Amino acid sequence: PFIETKYAAYMLKRNSTP
C-alpha cells in the first residue's frame, strides 16, 4: 500500500533528524 510506504519514509526521516 501507499500509506505504508509514506509512513516508513516519515519514520525514517524523523529518526534521522531529531
N, C-alpha and C positions, 0 to 999 in steps of 0.2 A: 504493500500500500504506500500511498504518498505521504500521509501524515507521519507514518513510522519513520520514514527517511528524514523528514524535516525535523522530527523530534530528536533523532540521533545526531543530526548536524548541530542542532541547538545545544544539546547537552555537551557535545564535543567542544563547541566553541566556548561555551560557558566554562568548561573545565580548563580550557587553555588560558582564558583570561579571568582573573578573579573579579 
